[in-house]
Amino acid sequence: MIYKKIEKFFDKYFEIKMFPIVIKILKSVPEGHKILIS
């Protein structure tokens, strides 16, 4: 149960903090474009 709560927290945290960074990384990597499209 505690693990699930931590997982949810990290999901929210990474969505907010990491999403722009992840998009930048994906755009800079050729394979990233395929991931973004799918």
C-alpha positions as CSV (number, residue, x, y, z in Angstrom):
1,M,0.0,0.0,0.0
2,I,2.8,2.4,0.9
3,Y,4.6,1.5,-2.3
4,K,1.5,2.4,-4.3
5,K,1.3,5.8,-2.7
6,I,5.0,6.5,-3.4
7,E,4.5,5.3,-7.0
8,K,1.5,7.7,-7.4
9,F,3.5,10.6,-5.9
10,F,6.5,9.9,-8.2
11,D,4.1,9.7,-11.3
12,K,2.7,13.1,-10.5
13,Y,6.2,14.5,-9.7
14,F,7.8,13.2,-12.9
15,E,4.8,14.4,-15.0
16,I,5.2,17.9,-13.7
17,K,9.0,18.2,-13.4
18,M,10.4,15.8,-16.0
19,F,7.9,16.0,-18.9
20,P,9.5,19.0,-20.6
21,I,13.0,17.5,-20.1
22,V,11.8,14.1,-21.4
23,I,10.3,15.8,-24.5
24,K,13.6,17.6,-25.2
25,I,15.6,14.4,-24.9
26,L,13.1,12.5,-27.1
27,K,13.3,15.2,-29.8
28,S,17.1,15.2,-29.7
29,V,17.3,11.5,-30.2
30,P,16.3,10.1,-33.7
31,E,14.4,7.1,-32.1
32,G,12.6,9.5,-29.9
33,H,10.5,10.8,-32.7
34,K,9.1,7.3,-33.3
35,I,8.3,7.1,-29.6
36,L,6.5,10.5,-29.6
37,I,4.5,9.6,-32.7
38,S,3.3,6.2,-31.4
